Amino acid sequence: MYLVKYLFLLAIITPTFVNASVDQLIKAKVDLVVVNKSESSMSIYHQGQKLKTYRIAMGDTPQGHKLKEGDQRTPQGRYTLDYKKSDSAFYKSIHISYPNEEDRLRASALGVSPGGMIMIHGQNPNSPLTPEQAQQFNWTNGCIAVTNKEMDELWLVIEEGTPIEIWP
């Protein structure tokens, strides 16, 4: 009974940040990014608390783990957001540390290249679609795409070295 009361009080006094403002996100410091491929979503977290969720676009073949270069799949697993690229072909981008050692070993066993340059990035500047329309389709080569406005926000709140988990 005391545990239930404690959890209830904790829920009341703990601030909720879901869909927080940019200022709140900057103050909170994102310490984990989680991609749920089956839901086409990406969430950012601080100390286990979800701050915000974004609708994402991925590669043309989103199901399954990326096995080789050109397979149009987004990798699955735990990686690091290891650097930012302001002069990306798709607005701004944040690099995902794919392939890791396991990915390289798997590709080697298959006799293929694992590929690379997997990023979270903004929109295709050559697309005739609005940002909202583009996010309804999987159009990348295996990257994770958000709108340019959302990329600006992520650029501010994600630091290099932040872990990212990509789930099926």
C-alpha positions as a Markdown table, in Angstrom:
| # | Residue | x | y | z |
|---|---|---|---|---|
| 1 | Met | 0.0 | 0.0 | 0.0 |
| 2 | Tyr | 2.8 | 2.4 | 0.9 |
| 3 | Leu | 4.5 | 1.6 | -2.4 |
| 4 | Val | 1.4 | 2.5 | -4.4 |
| 5 | Lys | 1.1 | 5.8 | -2.5 |
| 6 | Tyr | 4.8 | 6.5 | -3.1 |
| 7 | Leu | 4.6 | 5.8 | -6.8 |
| 8 | Phe | 1.4 | 8.0 | -7.1 |
| 9 | Leu | 3.1 | 10.9 | -5.3 |
| 10 | Leu | 6.2 | 10.4 | -7.4 |
| 11 | Ala | 4.1 | 10.6 | -10.6 |
| 12 | Ile | 2.5 | 13.8 | -9.4 |
| 13 | Ile | 5.7 | 15.6 | -8.5 |
| 14 | Thr | 7.9 | 14.3 | -11.2 |
| 15 | Pro | 7.9 | 16.8 | -14.1 |
| 16 | Thr | 6.8 | 15.4 | -17.5 |
| 17 | Phe | 8.8 | 16.4 | -20.5 |
| 18 | Val | 7.1 | 14.5 | -23.3 |
| 19 | Asn | 7.0 | 16.9 | -26.3 |
| 20 | Ala | 9.0 | 19.4 | -24.3 |
| 21 | Ser | 10.0 | 22.8 | -25.7 |
| 22 | Val | 13.5 | 23.3 | -27.1 |
| 23 | Asp | 14.6 | 25.2 | -24.0 |
| 24 | Gln | 13.4 | 22.4 | -21.8 |
| 25 | Leu | 15.3 | 19.9 | -24.0 |
| 26 | Ile | 18.5 | 21.9 | -23.8 |
| 27 | Lys | 18.3 | 22.1 | -20.0 |
| 28 | Ala | 17.5 | 18.4 | -19.7 |
| 29 | Lys | 20.6 | 17.0 | -21.7 |
| 30 | Val | 19.7 | 14.1 | -23.9 |
| 31 | Asp | 21.5 | 11.0 | -22.7 |
| 32 | Leu | 19.9 | 8.3 | -24.9 |
| 33 | Val | 18.2 | 8.2 | -28.3 |
| 34 | Val | 15.8 | 5.2 | -29.1 |
| 35 | Val | 14.6 | 4.4 | -32.5 |
| 36 | Asn | 11.6 | 2.0 | -32.8 |
| 37 | Lys | 11.6 | 1.0 | -36.5 |
| 38 | Ser | 8.3 | -0.8 | -36.4 |
| 39 | Glu | 6.6 | 2.4 | -35.1 |
| 40 | Ser | 8.6 | 4.7 | -37.4 |
| 41 | Ser | 9.5 | 6.7 | -34.3 |
| 42 | Met | 12.6 | 8.1 | -32.5 |
| 43 | Ser | 12.5 | 9.2 | -28.9 |
| 44 | Ile | 15.0 | 11.2 | -26.9 |
| 45 | Tyr | 15.6 | 10.6 | -23.2 |
| 46 | His | 17.1 | 12.1 | -20.1 |
| 47 | Gln | 17.8 | 9.8 | -17.1 |
| 48 | Gly | 15.2 | 7.3 | -18.3 |
| 49 | Gln | 12.5 | 9.9 | -18.9 |
| 50 | Lys | 11.2 | 10.3 | -22.4 |
| 51 | Leu | 11.5 | 14.0 | -23.5 |
| 52 | Lys | 10.1 | 13.9 | -27.0 |
| 53 | Thr | 9.2 | 11.6 | -29.8 |
| 54 | Tyr | 9.6 | 12.2 | -33.6 |
| 55 | Arg | 8.1 | 10.5 | -36.6 |
| 56 | Ile | 10.9 | 9.2 | -38.8 |
| 57 | Ala | 11.5 | 8.0 | -42.3 |
| 58 | Met | 14.0 | 5.2 | -43.0 |
| 59 | Gly | 15.3 | 3.1 | -45.9 |
| 60 | Asp | 13.0 | 1.5 | -48.4 |
| 61 | Thr | 13.3 | -1.9 | -46.7 |
| 62 | Pro | 13.1 | -1.1 | -43.0 |
| 63 | Gln | 12.5 | -4.6 | -41.7 |
| 64 | Gly | 15.5 | -6.5 | -40.4 |
| 65 | His | 19.0 | -5.6 | -39.5 |
| 66 | Lys | 21.3 | -3.9 | -42.1 |
| 67 | Leu | 23.4 | -6.7 | -43.6 |
| 68 | Lys | 25.2 | -5.1 | -46.5 |
| 69 | Glu | 25.8 | -1.9 | -48.3 |
| 70 | Gly | 22.9 | -1.0 | -50.5 |
| 71 | Asp | 20.3 | -3.2 | -48.9 |
| 72 | Gln | 18.2 | -0.1 | -48.0 |
| 73 | Arg | 17.9 | -1.2 | -44.4 |
| 74 | Thr | 18.5 | 0.8 | -41.2 |
| 75 | Pro | 20.7 | -1.1 | -38.8 |
| 76 | Gln | 19.5 | -2.5 | -35.4 |
| 77 | Gly | 21.5 | -2.5 | -32.2 |
| 78 | Arg | 23.3 | -0.2 | -29.8 |
| 79 | Tyr | 25.6 | 2.5 | -31.4 |
| 80 | Thr | 26.9 | 5.9 | -30.6 |
| 81 | Leu | 26.1 | 9.2 | -32.2 |
| 82 | Asp | 29.8 | 10.0 | -32.8 |
| 83 | Tyr | 29.9 | 13.2 | -34.9 |
| 84 | Lys | 27.9 | 16.0 | -36.5 |
| 85 | Lys | 28.1 | 17.0 | -40.1 |
| 86 | Ser | 26.7 | 20.5 | -40.9 |
| 87 | Asp | 27.4 | 20.3 | -44.6 |
| 88 | Ser | 25.4 | 17.1 | -45.2 |
| 89 | Ala | 23.7 | 16.5 | -48.5 |
| 90 | Phe | 20.4 | 16.2 | -46.5 |
| 91 | Tyr | 20.5 | 19.4 | -44.5 |
| 92 | Lys | 22.3 | 18.6 | -41.2 |
| 93 | Ser | 23.2 | 15.1 | -40.0 |
| 94 | Ile | 24.4 | 13.2 | -37.0 |
| 95 | His | 26.5 | 10.1 | -37.7 |
| 96 | Ile | 25.6 | 6.7 | -36.2 |
| 97 | Ser | 28.7 | 4.6 | -35.4 |
| 98 | Tyr | 27.6 | 1.7 | -37.8 |
| 99 | Pro | 29.2 | -0.6 | -38.6 |
| 100 | Asn | 30.4 | -1.9 | -35.2 |
| 101 | Glu | 32.7 | -5.0 | -34.9 |
| 102 | Glu | 29.8 | -7.4 | -34.9 |
| 103 | Asp | 28.4 | -5.8 | -38.1 |
| 104 | Arg | 31.8 | -6.1 | -39.8 |
| 105 | Leu | 32.2 | -9.7 | -38.8 |
| 106 | Arg | 28.7 | -10.6 | -40.1 |
| 107 | Ala | 29.4 | -8.9 | -43.4 |
| 108 | Ser | 32.8 | -10.5 | -43.7 |
| 109 | Ala | 31.2 | -14.0 | -43.1 |
| 110 | Leu | 28.7 | -13.2 | -45.9 |
| 111 | Gly | 31.5 | -11.9 | -48.2 |
| 112 | Val | 29.9 | -8.4 | -48.5 |
| 113 | Ser | 30.6 | -4.8 | -47.4 |
| 114 | Pro | 28.6 | -3.8 | -44.4 |
| 115 | Gly | 28.2 | -0.3 | -45.8 |
| 116 | Gly | 28.4 | 2.8 | -43.6 |
| 117 | Met | 27.6 | 6.5 | -43.4 |
| 118 | Ile | 24.3 | 5.9 | -41.6 |
| 119 | Met | 23.0 | 9.1 | -40.2 |
| 120 | Ile | 20.1 | 10.9 | -38.6 |
| 121 | His | 19.5 | 13.7 | -41.1 |
| 122 | Gly | 17.1 | 16.3 | -42.4 |
| 123 | Gln | 15.1 | 16.4 | -45.6 |
| 124 | Asn | 16.2 | 15.8 | -49.2 |
| 125 | Pro | 16.6 | 19.3 | -50.7 |
| 126 | Asn | 15.6 | 18.0 | -54.1 |
| 127 | Ser | 12.3 | 16.5 | -53.0 |
| 128 | Pro | 9.1 | 18.0 | -54.4 |
| 129 | Leu | 7.3 | 16.8 | -51.2 |
| 130 | Thr | 6.5 | 19.0 | -48.2 |
| 131 | Pro | 8.4 | 17.9 | -45.0 |
| 132 | Glu | 5.1 | 16.4 | -43.6 |
| 133 | Gln | 4.5 | 14.4 | -46.9 |
| 134 | Ala | 8.1 | 13.2 | -47.0 |
| 135 | Gln | 7.9 | 11.8 | -43.5 |
| 136 | Gln | 5.0 | 9.5 | -44.6 |
| 137 | Phe | 7.4 | 7.4 | -46.8 |
| 138 | Asn | 10.6 | 5.4 | -46.2 |
| 139 | Trp | 12.9 | 7.1 | -48.7 |
| 140 | Thr | 16.4 | 7.0 | -47.3 |
| 141 | Asn | 19.2 | 4.5 | -48.1 |
| 142 | Gly | 19.1 | 3.2 | -44.6 |
| 143 | Cys | 19.4 | 6.5 | -42.6 |
| 144 | Ile | 16.9 | 8.0 | -40.2 |
| 145 | Ala | 15.2 | 11.1 | -41.5 |
| 146 | Val | 13.4 | 13.9 | -39.7 |
| 147 | Thr | 12.2 | 17.3 | -40.9 |
| 148 | Asn | 14.7 | 20.1 | -41.1 |
| 149 | Lys | 13.0 | 21.9 | -38.2 |
| 150 | Glu | 13.3 | 18.7 | -36.1 |
| 151 | Met | 16.9 | 18.3 | -37.2 |
| 152 | Asp | 17.7 | 21.8 | -35.9 |
| 153 | Glu | 16.2 | 20.9 | -32.6 |
| 154 | Leu | 18.1 | 17.6 | -32.4 |
| 155 | Trp | 21.3 | 19.4 | -33.4 |
| 156 | Leu | 21.0 | 21.6 | -30.3 |
| 157 | Val | 20.1 | 18.9 | -27.8 |
| 158 | Ile | 22.2 | 15.8 | -28.8 |
| 159 | Glu | 25.9 | 15.9 | -28.0 |
| 160 | Glu | 28.5 | 13.8 | -29.7 |
| 161 | Gly | 29.0 | 10.5 | -27.8 |
| 162 | Thr | 25.3 | 10.1 | -27.0 |
| 163 | Pro | 24.2 | 6.4 | -27.3 |
| 164 | Ile | 21.5 | 5.4 | -29.7 |
| 165 | Glu | 19.5 | 2.1 | -29.6 |
| 166 | Ile | 17.8 | 1.0 | -32.8 |
| 167 | Trp | 15.0 | -1.5 | -32.1 |
| 168 | Pro | 13.2 | -3.7 | -34.7 |
